[in-house]
Amino acid sequence: MARERFGGAWTKEKLKVLQRYLEAYTTALKKQPFQLWYIDAFAGTGTVQLRRPEDGVDEFLAGSAKRALDVQGRPFDRLIFIEKDPKRCRALEMLRAEHPGRDVRVENNEANSYLAGLAPPRNVRGVLFLDPFATQVSMSTLKHIATLKCFDTWILFPVSAVARLLPTSRQPDDVSPSWVKRLNHVYGDDSWRSLYGPAAQKNLWQAVETTRESGVAELTSIYRARLSEAFGRRLLADSAELKNSRGSVLFELIFSVGHPKGIRPAKSIAAHLLNKI
């Protein structure tokens, strides 16, 4: 099966959180009458290849798609793996073939396009994992997911990728038109321009690397405010930074509950897992 070489220790952390949440989620709903769905919007190949920095040796990890298939609680009734790249889709098809009898659907599609048309039946509950390589996830997609009120959603906000779109000139008008479009895609509007207020500028540009002191709090805070407008009290206050080996923040792992009736238990489980990172 094809493998991907991408990530580091932070990759292990996010996969560990996801796997433990899926186990807890399916166990909690084991006796409930819902159809349980798992949707992986950037499914990859099912296997992740990492090179250990200490010795240069490659190790192979089960990716998010494979971990969802191997859940030991109550198996998901349907698993949807969305992947834009045809080669990765072929690897996912091979993974699907290893699980005959399971309702596994491999969608060779752009994630936002597919999710925008998602309209599950009322008896569906599930988990959605949004793990983009960069700035692919649009706020309009997240708003649609919020209206469905059935998917607990894990979002990796690409802090580092967003930071690279911002000009070091401290002038928002110096952002190229294509990057303005990309930032508006991520945030849903031009609220990112508030980064250029006096207080935000002082923090954002005081270091070259993207760290907590150099703007991560501002980047994430604005994004969370937009998510809060969509998900309301279902958005978990806790989140976790995923850093590279140099200590620079790459992603912020954020969680929101699907159905309002599940807020208390879902938030409790997710917060516990995030606080362990």
Disulfide bonds with the S-S distance in Angstrom:
none
